[in-house]
């Protein structure tokens, strides 16, 4: 009897010891997991705060400046103002300034956790940068060449680069506008107008001159609307928004 009780007690102690060891192992296993999760969340927050602070008012002002250049370009192409060295020099600035605008607009009006929105923004910036280079060539290089020389250049790698830049610009602009409409923060009318205006601009070699001029004017109007909306949404001079 005594031996049986003693044996049962020993077995009970062993069982309790095993349970304690299992609980300790489980606790040790869970603690690093919780710590890792906390660390990952902290790093993600630090990353978002570190890379995504963007001056919204600066982006809006850049957008207004881009709209002015777009109106000048449209008026120049329509013959309303004369072509000069100044108008040729400032013409590519519309796309360059638009890069600042679209990044700031994304900070205000896009879901930052969306991979699609991030991809659309990146492609749009790439397209704008590409067509900025195209505009520099058209306005500052082609202006001093004969039509035969320009045609010869367009048939080579430069022409291929022009087509690639136009396709990237058009696709990036459409995807960007779709992201803005999907996320639903930006006003819909100027976003839709922006998307429509980029079609004749991206396909400029296939559309009549009048259609291109109208596209430039429509793009300038939509950019102005979006820039003013950004200023109204963030009136404080020193306000920054996380992208």
PABAFI-660071 format. One record per residue (C-alpha): x, z negated, y. Coordinates in steps of 0.05 Angstrom, whole numbers, padded with zeros to 5 digits, always signed. Each point is the difference from the previous one (the first is absolute). Layout:
REM residues N
XZY;...
END
This chain:
REM residues 243
+00000+00000+00000;+00054-00022+00049;+00043+00059-00020;-00059+00047+00009;-00015-00027+00069;+00073+00003+00020;+00003+00073-00023;-00063+00017+00038;+00028-00033+00062;+00064+00039-00005;-00037+00065-00009;-00044-00017+00060;+00061-00014+00042;+00030+00066-00022;-00064+00037+00018;-00003-00033+00069;+00073+00016+00012;-00012+00072-00019;-00059+00004+00048;+00042-00030+00056;+00055+00051-00013;-00049+00057-00001;-00031-00025+00065;+00069-00006+00032;+00019+00070-00021;-00066+00027+00026;+00010-00036+00066;+00070+00027+00007;-00025+00069-00015;-00055-00003+00051;+00040-00030+00057;+00047+00060+00008;-00060+00046-00003;-00034-00036+00057;+00065-00002+00039;+00011+00074-00011;-00070+00016+00024;+00011-00042+00062;+00067+00032+00013;-00028+00070-00009;-00057-00015+00048;+00048-00028+00050;+00046+00060-00004;-00059+00048+00006;-00025-00036+00062;+00070+00000+00030;+00008+00073-00015;-00066+00019+00031;+00015-00041+00062;+00071+00025+00005;-00011+00075-00006;-00069+00008+00028;-00001-00030+00070;-00015+00058+00046;-00017+00000+00075;-00070+00029+00002;-00003+00012+00075;+00065+00040-00003;-00030+00043-00055;-00063+00011+00042;+00040+00019+00062;+00042+00048-00042;-00066+00030-00024;-00024+00012+00071;+00066+00033+00017;-00006+00044-00062;-00070+00020+00022;+00025+00021+00068;+00053+00044-00032;-00052+00030-00046;-00044+00018+00059;+00061+00031+00035;+00017+00040-00062;-00072+00025-00006;-00002+00019+00074;+00067+00035-00005;-00022+00041-00061;-00065+00018+00035;+00038+00024+00062;-00030-00053+00045;+00069-00026+00019;+00065+00041+00002;+00053-00006-00053;+00062-00035+00026;+00061-00037-00026;-00037-00065+00011;-00061+00019-00041;+00044+00028-00056;+00041-00064+00000;-00058-00049-00004;-00041+00041-00050;+00030-00032-00064;-00010-00070+00028;-00073+00001-00020;+00016-00006-00074;+00057-00048+00012;-00044-00047+00040;-00056+00008-00051;+00045-00033-00052;-00001-00064+00040;-00075+00006+00008;-00017+00009-00073;+00044-00058-00022;-00033-00046+00051;-00070+00025-00018;+00015-00013-00073;+00019-00071+00019;-00068-00010+00032;-00047+00040-00043;+00027+00006-00070;-00001-00047-00060;+00071-00022-00008;-00005-00014-00075;-00023+00071-00016;+00051+00045-00033;-00040+00061+00021;+00001-00020+00073;+00075-00012-00003;+00011+00068-00032;-00045+00035+00050;+00037-00032+00058;+00068+00017-00028;-00020+00073-00012;-00031+00005+00069;+00063-00026+00033;+00042+00048-00041;-00044+00058+00020;+00002-00018+00073;+00076-00006-00002;+00004+00068-00034;-00043+00036+00051;+00038-00034+00056;+00061+00038-00025;-00041+00064-00004;-00023-00008+00072;+00072-00010+00023;+00020+00065-00032;-00061+00039+00026;+00005-00026+00071;+00075-00005+00010;+00030+00052-00047;-00050+00055-00009;-00013+00005+00074;+00068+00031+00011;-00003+00049-00058;-00028+00070-00009;-00062+00009-00043;+00041+00037-00052;+00048-00059-00005;-00057-00049-00006;-00032+00042-00056;+00067+00002-00037;+00007-00075+00004;-00071-00011-00024;+00012+00042-00062;+00058-00046-00022;+00005-00074-00017;-00024-00019+00070;-00067+00032-00015;-00005-00038-00065;+00016-00065+00037;-00055+00016+00051;-00051+00010-00055;+00020-00064-00035;-00003-00039+00065;-00070+00027+00016;-00027-00016-00069;+00029-00070+00002;-00029-00012+00069;-00069+00025-00020;-00003-00038-00065;+00028-00063+00030;-00049+00002+00058;-00061+00011-00045;+00020-00056-00048;+00014-00046+00059;-00068+00013+00030;-00034-00011-00067;+00035-00067-00005;-00024-00019+00070;-00071+00020-00017;+00002-00037-00067;+00026-00065+00031;-00054+00005+00053;+00033-00035+00059;+00016+00058+00046;-00056+00038+00036;-00024+00056-00045;-00012+00055+00051;+00072+00007+00027;+00028-00007-00071;-00043+00057-00024;+00017+00041+00062;+00074-00015-00013;-00006+00026-00071;-00037+00063+00022;+00051+00015+00055;+00059-00003-00047;-00027+00057-00042;+00012+00057+00050;+00065-00032+00022;+00026-00004-00072;-00023+00071-00013;+00023+00027+00067;+00029+00064-00027;-00068+00019-00031;-00048-00017+00057;-00015+00034+00067;+00033-00026+00063;-00066-00025+00028;-00014-00042-00062;+00070-00031+00004;-00010-00017+00074;-00067-00032-00016;+00033-00039-00056;+00054-00026+00047;-00053-00021+00050;-00043-00034-00052;+00061-00037-00028;+00018-00023+00070;-00070-00027+00011;-00003-00036-00067;+00069-00031+00011;-00021-00024+00069;-00063-00032-00030;+00039-00035-00055;+00054-00024+00049;-00052-00029+00048;-00035-00034-00059;+00065-00032-00020;+00011-00025+00071;-00070-00028+00002;+00009-00034-00068;+00066-00032+00020;-00002-00015+00075;+00055-00053+00001;+00066+00029+00026;+00043-00036-00051;-00047+00004-00059;+00029+00023-00066;-00037+00017-00063;+00025-00002-00071;+00000+00067-00036;
END
